[in-house]
């Protein structure tokens, strides 16, 4: 396809904060709002959109460090821009907050590239599936049974055949309630739904082994971050000990971390808003494939739909209740769940998402 050579003219960043309906918590953290750092990269009159869920400090990294690296580059060379951005941040670290900022820019550049070519991003990335499976996720430790029932009802309406709740309450201090909530989930969801739990690193290895044995008896198939994802030996012990799949990876920032984690998990979680955007996500997914592992996309379902459709070793996308509620508040074009799947955009250029006019009320 021949077209005039463009360059990236501007990289703009805005911060949006959306409050939660009520305070929420998992096993190790509490929050009452979600912040999205939104990047728009422009070439001529074409704009690409990307975002990360992070601190407002990530916006400063984009504005003060990354934008000048990207401006003036050929928008076709997304990989070159990714490498240049990472190298530019060497002296103050390339993981965590910095990689989250880089991720938002990378997603915007991929969207821009597809829009300049007037083709869907799913086509540009090489779509390997028509739909991507989702699982319902939320089940915060702050919920009572009626509130959990409301979330389960929404997941059933979306066609989800797997559902995940938070356990490990108060850093693993209330294992009895953790297991009772799993039983509640089974009662609410029914026998045909696969049960999943996420401890957010709240247990010690010994606690996780004991809780995991009970989870196996309850038929749980997925035990996410039973211990800290930094504890590779602990994850490995639990992977050898328990029947349920051990999952981790949502905090992976780069290929080195992905490579180190893969021997310790049954399924590698990857988050394109944290691991280097679509460039980093696809590369890490290839590392998982080299270990015969599947990948689960962590949160941000609207953002992940196109890239998740591009890999054959996808297990599912996390249909996280906070992001499912937030994404339509900030963006137009968000895909809806159909029979337990998301359908990637195949009719509009790019990933098909744009900043909504009504998002201004959440801008900081």
Beta strands, then each sheet from edge to edge (+ up, - down):
strand 1: 10-25
strand 2: 30-43
strand 3: 46-53
strand 4: 132-137
strand 5: 162-166
strand 6: 194-198
strand 7: 222-224
strand 8: 245-248
strand 9: 267-270
strand 10: 294-297
strand 11: 314-320
strand 12: 331-332
strand 13: 337-338
strand 14: 341-342
strand 15: 354-355
sheet 1: 1+ 2- 3+
sheet 2: 13+ 14- 4+ 5+ 6+ 7+ 8+ 9+ 10+ 11+
sheet 3: 12+ 15-
end
